[in-house]
Amino acid sequence: MSQPPFQRFLDEHREAVWRFLVASVGREAADDCFQETFMAALRAYGRMRPDNPRAWMLTIAHRKALDHHRARRRRAVPVGELPEVPAPADPGPRDDGIWARVYGLPPKQRAAVLLRFVGDLSHREIARALGCSEDAARRSTFEGLRKLRLEMNA
C-alpha cells in the first residue's frame, strides 16, 4: 500500500495537531511546535507504517510539546524590572480557568487528558504515545479528570 503525498497527509492532520498543540503549549509556542512536529514527520514519513496515522502524528506532537516544556524550564529567568507588556488585543473565549487547571495537572495526567479529549485518541493510542501500558494510560486519564472535577467543584 503506497502512502499519499506528504502535503495531502499534512492537510488531513493539521487541524488535529494544531488543536492539540494549542491546548498543550499555548498559542504562543504552538506555531513553533507545529512546524517541528511536521518537520519530524516529514523526515520519518518514508518509513511510516502505523495503523493509525493520526495517532502517529499526535504522538510526535506530544513529544514536541514535552521538548518545549523541558526547554522552557532550562531558560534563564529574567530579573529586575520587566517592561510593561500591553494586553493582547483578542483575549479569546473564556474558559473559566479550566486550561490553567489542565496545565496544573502532573505531566502524565495532563498529556493523557489532552490526548484523549483534544486529540480524540483511544486509550490504546494514548498508551503508545506515552510509552506506557493501556491500563496506565486509562488510569492517568481517569486520575487527571478526577482531579479536574474536584477542583472545579471546590
Secondary structure, DSSP 8 states (H G I E B T S, - for coil): -----HHHHHHHHHHHHHHHHHHHH-HHHHHHHHHHHHHHHHHHGGG---S-HHHHHHHHHHHHHHHHHHHHHHS----S--------S------TTHHHHHHTS-HHHHHHHHHHHTS---HHHHHHHHTS-HHHHHHHHHHHHHHHHHHHH-
